[in-house]
Amino acid sequence: MLHTIRCVLTATVLLGLATASLVAFAQTDSPTEPMVAVGPEDASAGATEVVSEPQPTGETETIPTEDLWSIIRDGGPLMIPIGICSLILVAFVFERAISLRLSRVIPGPFVKRFLKQLREGELDREKAIQLCYDNGSPVAEVFGGAVRKWGRPAVEVEQAIIDAGERATNGLRRYLRVINGVATVTPLLGLLGTVVGMIRAFNNIATADALGRPELLAKGISEALLTTAAGLTVAIPALIFYLFFVSRVDRLIIGIDALGQEIVHVIAAEGIEENAAKKARAAKSRSGEKKESAA
């Protein structure tokens, strides 16, 4: 539970920082300074300063950056699929954070009890299979595949563990391709939105006969770049979470494989014969001690 809370908080912080970065980079300040004109020189009275009102040079309204809805609206229609990708990312990050908990993949109490009962001979093949089926965790699935080869050579038991491990691995890696897809697609959507916005901005300048009015071009470019910023805002956290979950899955698989090898030494034919020989030697030793004590 603590690991899940930590993952959720990490996701929230990263998405919040990314959103703040988007707002900060999108902000543009264009203050208008009053124009000062100096009149003709007067030898007796000195120079007279005349303050003139700024002349309108076109539309100088900046892009609203304090309202998220205004940013999405000014970014163009491609902000909609980028927003959908961000919702998909949040949903699957929370799902994987819950599903890849250590207590769910490798439950410690079940593993300790199962291995202890196997070593002490308290389980047979049917009981062990039923315990694995009732637990239902990925490590129990691997244990169940090994127990079905009870009494077979170690090579066959290990192959059963490998086969069951591949099926468990596919379940652990589920939805990771979706997160990787979001990390790949959203920057391309942002770039496409920027290209479309640039084309629209230049077309507006051409049709408005706005030669010599760079503020129109600057505003159009700023609006177009919003999609690139939005795409990177979604893609960067998606890539971070993808790498984190892939690393976590690899560590879980290594742990499951190590536990599976302990099962092999107990239920394989070689292990059964070795345990039987140890028990026979122990029984013989105890009987010899009893005879010596009786004599």
C-alpha positions as CSV (number, residue, x, y, z in Angstrom):
1,M,0.0,0.0,0.0
2,L,2.9,2.4,0.8
3,H,4.5,1.7,-2.6
4,T,1.2,2.5,-4.3
5,I,0.8,5.8,-2.5
6,R,4.4,6.7,-3.4
7,C,3.8,6.0,-7.1
8,V,0.6,8.0,-7.1
9,L,2.3,11.0,-5.4
10,T,5.2,10.7,-7.9
11,A,2.8,10.7,-10.9
12,T,0.9,13.7,-9.5
13,V,4.0,15.7,-8.8
14,L,5.5,15.0,-12.3
15,L,2.3,15.9,-14.1
16,G,1.9,19.1,-11.9
17,L,5.5,20.2,-12.7
18,A,5.0,19.5,-16.4
19,T,1.8,21.6,-16.5
20,A,3.5,24.4,-14.6
21,S,6.4,24.3,-17.2
22,L,3.9,24.5,-20.0
23,V,2.2,27.6,-18.5
24,A,5.6,29.2,-17.8
25,F,7.0,28.7,-21.3
26,A,3.8,29.8,-23.0
27,Q,3.7,33.1,-21.1
28,T,4.8,36.1,-23.2
29,D,5.2,39.6,-21.9
30,S,4.9,42.5,-24.4
31,P,4.6,45.7,-22.4
32,T,4.0,48.9,-24.5
33,E,6.2,51.7,-23.6
34,P,5.1,55.3,-24.3
35,M,6.8,57.0,-27.2
36,V,8.7,60.2,-26.4
37,A,9.2,62.8,-29.1
38,V,11.4,65.9,-28.7
39,G,10.1,69.1,-30.3
40,P,12.2,71.8,-32.0
41,E,14.9,73.4,-30.0
42,D,14.2,76.8,-28.5
43,A,17.2,78.8,-27.5
44,S,15.5,80.7,-24.7
45,A,13.1,78.1,-23.3
46,G,15.1,75.0,-23.9
47,A,13.8,71.7,-25.4
48,T,10.2,70.7,-24.9
49,E,9.3,67.0,-24.5
50,V,6.0,65.9,-26.0
51,V,4.6,62.5,-25.0
52,S,2.6,60.9,-27.8
53,E,0.1,58.1,-27.4
54,P,1.2,54.7,-28.8
55,Q,-0.2,54.1,-32.3
56,P,-2.0,50.9,-32.8
57,T,0.0,48.6,-35.0
58,G,-2.4,45.7,-35.2
59,E,-3.6,43.1,-32.8
60,T,-1.2,42.9,-29.8
61,E,-3.3,40.7,-27.5
62,T,-1.1,38.0,-26.0
63,I,-2.2,34.4,-25.6
64,P,-4.1,33.8,-22.3
65,T,-1.8,31.6,-20.2
66,E,-3.5,31.6,-16.8
67,D,-6.5,29.6,-17.9
68,L,-5.9,26.0,-18.9
69,W,-9.0,26.0,-21.1
70,S,-7.7,29.0,-23.0
71,I,-4.4,27.3,-23.6
72,I,-6.1,24.2,-25.0
73,R,-8.4,26.4,-27.2
74,D,-5.5,28.5,-28.6
75,G,-3.4,25.4,-29.3
76,G,-5.8,24.2,-31.9
77,P,-7.7,21.0,-32.6
78,L,-4.7,18.7,-32.1
79,M,-4.8,19.6,-28.4
80,I,-7.8,17.3,-28.1
81,P,-5.9,14.0,-28.9
82,I,-3.0,15.2,-26.8
83,G,-5.4,15.7,-23.9
84,I,-6.9,12.2,-24.5
85,C,-3.4,10.7,-24.4
86,S,-2.7,12.4,-21.1
87,L,-5.9,10.8,-19.6
88,I,-4.9,7.4,-20.9
89,L,-1.4,7.9,-19.4
90,V,-2.8,8.7,-15.9
91,A,-5.2,5.8,-16.0
92,F,-2.6,3.1,-17.0
93,V,0.1,4.5,-14.7
94,F,-2.3,4.1,-11.7
95,E,-3.3,0.6,-12.9
96,R,0.3,-0.6,-13.3
97,A,1.4,1.0,-10.0
98,I,-1.3,-1.1,-8.2
99,S,-0.8,-4.3,-10.2
100,L,3.0,-4.4,-9.9
101,R,3.1,-4.2,-6.1
102,L,5.5,-6.7,-4.6
103,S,2.9,-7.9,-2.2
104,R,0.6,-8.8,-5.1
105,V,3.2,-10.3,-7.4
106,I,5.3,-12.2,-4.8
107,P,3.2,-12.4,-1.6
108,G,5.7,-13.1,1.2
109,P,3.5,-15.1,3.6
110,F,2.3,-17.4,0.8
111,V,5.9,-18.0,-0.5
112,K,7.3,-18.7,3.0
113,R,4.5,-21.1,4.0
114,F,4.6,-22.9,0.7
115,L,8.3,-23.5,0.7
116,K,8.3,-24.5,4.3
117,Q,5.6,-27.1,3.8
118,L,7.3,-28.5,0.8
119,R,10.7,-28.9,2.6
120,E,9.0,-30.6,5.6
121,G,7.0,-33.0,3.4
122,E,3.6,-31.6,4.5
123,L,2.3,-31.2,0.9
124,D,1.7,-33.6,-1.9
125,R,1.1,-32.8,-5.6
126,E,-2.6,-32.3,-5.4
127,K,-2.5,-30.1,-2.3
128,A,0.3,-28.0,-3.7
129,I,-1.5,-27.4,-6.9
130,Q,-4.7,-26.4,-5.1
131,L,-2.8,-23.9,-2.9
132,C,-1.3,-22.3,-6.0
133,Y,-4.6,-22.1,-7.7
134,D,-6.3,-20.5,-4.7
135,N,-3.6,-17.9,-4.3
136,G,-3.7,-16.8,-8.0
137,S,-0.6,-14.5,-7.8
138,P,2.1,-14.6,-10.6
139,V,4.5,-16.4,-8.4
140,A,1.8,-19.0,-7.5
141,E,1.2,-19.5,-11.2
142,V,4.9,-20.3,-11.7
143,F,4.9,-22.6,-8.6
144,G,1.8,-24.4,-10.0
145,G,3.6,-25.0,-13.3
146,A,6.5,-26.6,-11.5
147,V,4.4,-28.7,-9.2
148,R,2.6,-30.3,-12.1
149,K,6.0,-31.9,-13.0
150,W,6.3,-33.3,-9.5
151,G,8.8,-36.2,-9.5
152,R,10.1,-35.6,-13.0
153,P,13.7,-34.9,-13.8
154,A,15.1,-31.5,-12.9
155,V,15.3,-30.5,-16.6
156,E,11.6,-31.0,-17.1
157,V,10.7,-29.1,-13.9
158,E,12.9,-26.2,-14.9
159,Q,11.3,-26.1,-18.4
160,A,7.9,-26.0,-16.8
161,I,9.1,-23.0,-14.7
162,I,10.3,-21.2,-17.8
163,D,7.0,-21.7,-19.6
164,A,5.0,-20.6,-16.7
165,G,7.4,-17.7,-16.1
166,E,6.8,-16.5,-19.7
167,R,3.1,-16.4,-19.2
168,A,3.5,-14.5,-15.9
169,T,5.9,-12.1,-17.6
170,N,3.3,-11.3,-20.3
171,G,0.8,-10.4,-17.6
172,L,3.3,-8.2,-15.8
173,R,4.2,-6.3,-18.9
174,R,0.6,-5.8,-19.9
175,Y,-0.3,-2.2,-20.8
176,L,3.4,-1.1,-20.8
177,R,3.2,-0.8,-24.6
178,V,0.3,1.7,-24.2
179,I,2.5,3.9,-22.0
180,N,5.3,3.6,-24.5
181,G,2.9,4.4,-27.3
182,V,1.8,7.6,-25.5
183,A,5.4,8.6,-25.0
184,T,6.0,8.1,-28.8
185,V,2.8,9.6,-30.3
186,T,2.3,12.7,-28.3
187,P,5.5,14.6,-29.4
188,L,4.5,13.8,-33.0
189,L,1.0,15.2,-32.4
190,G,2.6,18.3,-30.9
191,L,4.9,18.7,-33.9
192,L,2.0,18.2,-36.3
193,G,0.0,20.9,-34.5
194,T,3.0,23.3,-34.7
195,V,3.4,22.8,-38.4
196,V,-0.3,23.2,-39.1
197,G,-0.4,26.4,-36.9
198,M,2.6,27.8,-38.7
199,I,1.0,27.3,-42.0
200,R,-2.2,29.0,-40.8
201,A,-0.2,31.9,-39.3
202,F,1.7,32.6,-42.6
203,N,-1.6,32.3,-44.6
204,N,-3.2,34.8,-42.3
205,I,-0.3,37.3,-42.8
206,A,-0.4,36.8,-46.5
207,T,-4.1,37.4,-46.8
208,A,-4.2,40.3,-44.4
209,D,-1.5,42.3,-46.2
210,A,0.4,42.4,-42.9
211,L,3.9,43.1,-44.2
212,G,5.9,45.0,-41.6
213,R,3.6,43.8,-38.8
214,P,5.7,41.1,-37.0
215,E,3.3,41.0,-34.0
216,L,0.8,39.0,-36.1
217,L,3.5,36.5,-37.0
218,A,4.7,36.2,-33.4
219,K,1.2,35.6,-32.1
220,G,0.6,32.9,-34.6
221,I,3.9,31.2,-33.9
222,S,3.2,31.3,-30.2
223,E,-0.1,29.7,-30.6
224,A,1.4,27.0,-32.9
225,L,4.1,26.1,-30.4
226,L,1.6,25.4,-27.6
227,T,0.9,22.0,-29.2
228,T,4.6,21.1,-29.1
229,A,4.8,22.1,-25.4
230,A,1.7,20.1,-24.6
231,G,3.0,17.0,-26.4
232,L,6.3,17.1,-24.6
233,T,4.5,17.7,-21.3
234,V,2.7,14.4,-21.7
235,A,5.5,12.5,-23.4
236,I,8.3,13.1,-20.9
237,P,6.4,11.7,-17.8
238,A,5.2,8.8,-20.0
239,L,8.7,7.8,-20.9
240,I,9.8,8.1,-17.3
241,F,7.0,5.8,-16.1
242,Y,7.6,3.4,-18.9
243,L,11.3,2.9,-18.0
244,F,10.4,2.7,-14.3
245,F,7.8,-0.1,-14.8
246,V,10.1,-2.0,-17.2
247,S,12.8,-2.0,-14.6
248,R,10.4,-3.1,-11.9
249,V,9.1,-6.0,-14.0
250,D,12.6,-7.2,-14.6
251,R,13.4,-7.2,-10.9
252,L,10.2,-9.1,-10.2
253,I,11.0,-11.7,-12.8
254,I,14.4,-12.3,-11.3
255,G,12.9,-12.8,-7.9
256,I,10.3,-15.3,-9.2
257,D,13.0,-17.2,-11.1
258,A,15.1,-17.5,-7.9
259,L,12.1,-18.9,-5.9
260,G,11.4,-21.3,-8.8
261,Q,14.9,-22.8,-8.5
262,E,14.2,-23.5,-4.8
263,I,11.1,-25.5,-5.9
264,V,13.2,-27.5,-8.4
265,H,15.6,-28.8,-5.6
266,V,12.6,-30.1,-3.6
267,I,10.2,-31.7,-6.1
268,A,12.5,-32.9,-8.9
269,A,13.3,-36.6,-9.1
270,E,16.9,-35.9,-8.1
271,G,15.8,-33.8,-5.1
272,I,13.3,-36.4,-3.9
273,E,15.9,-39.2,-4.1
274,E,18.5,-37.0,-2.2
275,N,15.9,-36.1,0.5
276,A,14.9,-39.7,0.8
277,A,18.6,-40.7,1.2
278,K,19.1,-38.0,3.9
279,K,16.1,-39.3,5.8
280,A,17.3,-42.9,5.6
281,R,20.8,-41.9,6.9
282,A,19.2,-39.8,9.7
283,A,16.9,-42.7,10.6
284,K,19.8,-45.2,10.6
285,S,21.9,-42.8,12.7
286,R,19.1,-42.5,15.2
287,S,18.6,-46.3,15.4
288,G,22.4,-46.8,16.0
289,E,22.4,-44.2,18.8
290,K,19.4,-46.0,20.4
291,K,21.3,-49.4,20.2
292,E,24.4,-47.9,21.8
293,S,22.4,-46.3,24.6
294,A,20.6,-49.6,25.2
295,A,23.8,-51.6,25.3
